[in-house]
Amino acid sequence: MTERLTFSTYAARLRDFIRQNSSGELTASNAEEQFQELATQLFGLQREGNPAYRTFCQARKVTAESVADWRSIPAVATAAFKEFEVTSLPEAERTRVFHSSGTTGERPSRHFHNAESLAIYEASLLPWFETHVGARGLRFIMLTPTAEQAPHSSLAHMFDAVGRKFAAADTFFMGRVEGDGSWTLDLERTVELLREAITVKRPVRLLGTAFSFVHLLDYLAEVGERLHLPIGSRVLETGGYKGRSRSLPKAELHSLITQWLGVAAQNIVCEYGMSELSSQAYDREVLSAERGVQRRVFQFPPWARVQVVSPETGREVGEGETGLIRVFDLANVRSVMAIQTEDLGIRRGSGFELIGRATLAEPRGCSLMSV
């Protein structure tokens, strides 16, 4: 008898797929075949089990039978997570909700989770993080609050999961949540921990948002202290300013990190993620054949795919062309796997070069059904 597919049985299959990819057991063709199968299975589950997504698909006349390829799975705009409950979880089972970060007064996205979906989130997060950031036996300094202090932050949960997995006894969270919900840094303690690592020559992983690094770098400039983190140290920068500090071009921010923290550009890793996703992309420097330009190209793990699509036609653009970033994330089990972002990128092979936010009017209500 064929096993009935449920969200739980799908989750078990996905975990096995992640394990096989992480251990290198799958050939490229086998991985693509399994991704295709898992994607269409998940679409069928989400179309039937997620009321908001079912309405979306019905409006577009898309059925489980009409989708033969993962690329044709309808993508939901991130703005829909602000307007609707885009979830298959009954209200009583929603044990955690991640909100998008934004400016004061802006309506946040809501991505609902339960224990099982959070376990999948971490199964996706940890191997890809270790591949790109390196992790074991190091000191972790997080420029964020703890997940307990910021329960609606997917980034705080991400850093908490990384700390628990790789450095449970040597992980420090330097952020605080103020009464108005803003995040601040214990700058003196952060610098003290960095000095200790330098003294004992122990590599560190320093993780934070772009705005948190601006605050740290401004503090070092103010007190006139240049640090040189131990060999083997890395910085993970997750982007994002949201009006919480002055904004800097990425190249300038990274130059200041090198200047004040002594971490070379090749040891600064950028992460691309959002509250509406369960997988993250990390960048690597790619030497372009065009005038020897270094480009930072983001790649998602093998259990996610990215397309760069034309905002006018919705079709994938050509290599080197610019469009909106669309992500198909198998780990987004209890929401929707196909997410249409508002970020612009340049198609680079199976990855993308990030440009920034598109200047588009945010769709509202029923207009989301036309995205």
N, C-alpha and C positions, 0 to 999 in steps of 0.2 A: 504493500500500500504506500502511495506517495505521501510523504510528510506534508501536512498542511502548512503553508507559509504564513507565519505571523511576524510581527515586529521582533519578537524574541528570537525566533529561529533565524530570521534574517540577520540579526545582530551577531549571532554565533557564527554564521557563514562569513560575515564581514571581518570579524576578529581573526578568523583563520586566514582570510585573504591578506590582511595587514601583516600577520605573522609571516606568511610565505614571501611576501614582497620584501619585508625587512630582513629576512634571512637569505635572500637571493635565490630562493628555490624555483622561481618562475622565470621562464623565458619571456621575452617581450611579447611574442604572439599569444602565449598562454595568459599573460597578465591582461592583455587587451580583451581577449575573449571572455575572461572571468569578469572584468570590469563591465563589459557590455551586458552580461547576464545579470549581474548584481544590480546594475542601474535600472534595467527594465523591471526587475522584480520589485525594487524599492518604489519605482514610479507607480506600479500597480497598487502597492500597499498604501502609498500616500494619497493617491487619487481617491481611493475608497474610504480611507480612515481619517483623512484630514478634511473637515467640512469646508473650510475656507478655500483650500486648494481644489477640492472637488468642484466648487462653484466656479472657480477660475478656469478649470479645464472644460467644464460644460459650456462656459461662455465662448470658449475657443473651439468647441466641438472636437476635443481631443479625448480619445478613449485609450484604455490600456492596449487594446488590440491594434490601434492605429499607430502606436509608437514601436518601431522596429529597431531604432538606433538611439543611443544615449544623446546624440546631438539634437534630436528632435523633441526631447522632453521639454515642456514649457517651463520657462524660467520666471520666477516671481521677483518683482522689484523689492529691494530692501525696504523701501518706504511702506510696503504692505505690512511689515512687521510693526509699524507704528499704528496702523489703522485697524488691523484685524488680529485675531488670535490664530496665528498660522501654526497650528499644532494638532497632532492626533491624540494628545494626552487629555483625558478628562480632567476637569478642574481639580478634583480631589487628589490626583496623582502628580500634580505639578509641584515638586518639592524645591525647585530652584528656577529662578528666572534671571537671565542676563539682559541688561539694558545697554543700549548703545550710549557711548559718551557723546556729549554735545554741549552746546552753549546753554547758558542759563535760560530756562523757560521753554526750551525746545522739547517737543514731545519725543521720548525715547522709543527705540525699537524694543520689542519684548521677545525673547527666545526662551521658550519654556523647556525645562528638563525634568527628568526623574533620575533615580539612581542608575538605571540601566543606560540611559542616554549619556549621562555623565561618564560612566565607565567607558563607553565607546569614544567619547570626546578624548579621554585620557589615553586610550589605546591608539588613537590617531596621533595625538600630540607628541608622545614621548619618544618613539623611535625616530621621527623626522627631526625633532629638536636635537636629539643626540647626534644625528648625522651631521647637522650643520653648525651646531654650537659647541659640541663636545661637553662632557659633563662630569664624569665620575671623579671623586676624590678631591674636589675643588671647593673653594669658598664661594658661595653665592650671595651677592648683595643686590637686593631688589629695591628699586627706587619707586616702590608702590606701597600702599597699605596691604595688610593681610587680607585673605579671602573672608575671614570672619568680620573684619572691619568694613569691607566693601563687598557684601554678598552678591550684589547685582553686577559686578564687574567680571567679564569673562577673562580679562587680562590678569586680574588678581587671582582668579581661580587657576589660570594657566601657570602662573609663577608658583603658586602654592603646590600644584601637582608636580612641577619640575623639582622644587625643593624637597618634597617628600620622597621622590624617587631617587634623586641623585646626591643630595647633601643634607639629609634630615637634621644632623647635629651641627651643621655649619652653614645655615641659611639665615640671612638677616633681612627683615623688611624695614625699610627706612621711611616709608610714607605714613602719613596720618590723614584721617578724614576729619575735616573741620565741621563746625556746626552748620555751615551753609552748604555742605556736601563737597566742597573743594578739597583737593589733595595738596598737602604741603610735605616738605622733606625735613628730616632731622639732618641738616647739613653738617654740623659739627661731628656727630656720631658717624656719619657716612665717611667723612675724611679720616676719622680716627681708625675705622676698620680698614680702610685702604692703606693707611700708613703701617698698620700691623702686618698686613699681607706683604708689603714691601720689605719690612724688616726681616721676616722669616722666609722671604723669597718663595711665597706660596702663590701660584696663579689664582686669579679670581675670575668669576663671571659676573659682570656688572650689567644688569638688565633694567631697562626703563623706557618710558616714552620719550619722544623728542623734547617735550617741554620740561620733563624732569632733568634731562641732561643740560638744558639751557640754564636752569636754576643752579645746578651743581657747578657748571663751568663758570658762570658769573660769580659764584661765591669764591671759587679758587682764584679768579682774577682779582676780586676785591681784596682778598687777604694776601695776594701775591705769592701763592704756593703752587709750584709745578710738581706734579707727581709723575713717577715713571713706574707703572704697574709691572709686576714680575713677568719675565718671559713666559709665554704660554697663556697669558690672560687674554680674554676676549670681551668685547662689548656687544650687547644685543640692543639695538635701537628699534622701537616698534612704530615710529612715526607719530604724528598727531600733535597738534597744538591747541586747537579749540579755544583760542583766546586766553590760554592759561600762562602764556609767556610771550615774549617777542618771537616771531617766526624767522627761521633762517633757512636759506637754501641748503639742501642736504650736503652738498660738497663743503659748504662753509662750516656746517655743524660738525662734520667728520674731521675737518681740518683742525677745529678747536679741540675736539676729543684727543687727537694726536698731540696737539700742542700742550694741553694741560694735564692729560692722563698718561701720555707716553704710549698709547696703543696705536700701532700702525694701521693704515687704512684696510689692509688685507685681513686684519683681525677685528674689524667692525662688521657685524652681521646685521642686516635689516630684515625685519619680519613683516609680512602682510597678513593681517587677519581682521576679523570683525565679529561682533557679537552674534550675527546671524549665521556664522559658519562654525563648523566643528573641527576643521583642518586649517593649517597655516601654511603659507608659502615663505620660503627664505631665499635670499638673493645670493648670487655669486658674481664675481667680476669676470666679464667676458671680453676678451680682446677682439675688437671688431677689425675686419679686414679694411674697413674704410678709414684711412688715415691713422690707423693704430689707436683708435679711441677705446677707452675702457668703459664698458657699460655694465650696469648692475641689473642682472636678469633674474627675475623671481621664478621659482619652480614650486609647484604643489607636489605632495607625495603621490605615489602611484594609485592611491585610492581616491584621488580627486583629479579633475581635468579643468582646464581653463580655455575659454575662447575669448578672442577680442573681436567684438561685433560692431557693425555700423549702426549708429543710433537712428539712421534714416530707414534702413532696410531690415535690420535685425540679423543680417547674414554676416558670417565670419569674414573679416578683412584679410587681405593678402599679407605675406611676410613683409615686415618693416612698415606696415601701415598702422594708423592710429584708430582706435575705437574704444567702446566701453567694455569693461572686464566682466565676463560672465563665468561663474564657477559652478561646476557639477561635483558635489561633495557627498560621497557615499556615507560618510560618518554623520551627516545631518539626518539621522534616522527618523526622529519624531516630529520634524518640521517639514521642510522640503529640501530636496537635494540640489535643485537647480535655482541658483540665485543670480539675479541681474543686479550688479552693483552700479553705483553712480561714479565710479572711478575710471579715468582714462588711462589707457596703456598702449604700448606699441607691441605688436606681435613679434616675438622672437622665438622661432621654432615652437617647441611645446610650452614655452614660458612667455613672460611678458616683461617689458620695461615699464615701470610705473611713472606716469606723468603727474597725476593728481586728480582732484575732484573736477567733474564736469560742471559747467555752469548751466544747469538745467533747472527749470521750475519743477518743484517736487510734486508728483502726481498725488491726488487725493481721492478717497472714496472709490466710486465705481470706475473712475478713469484708470485705476490700477489694472483693471481687467483688460486694458488694451495694450499693456506693456509687452 
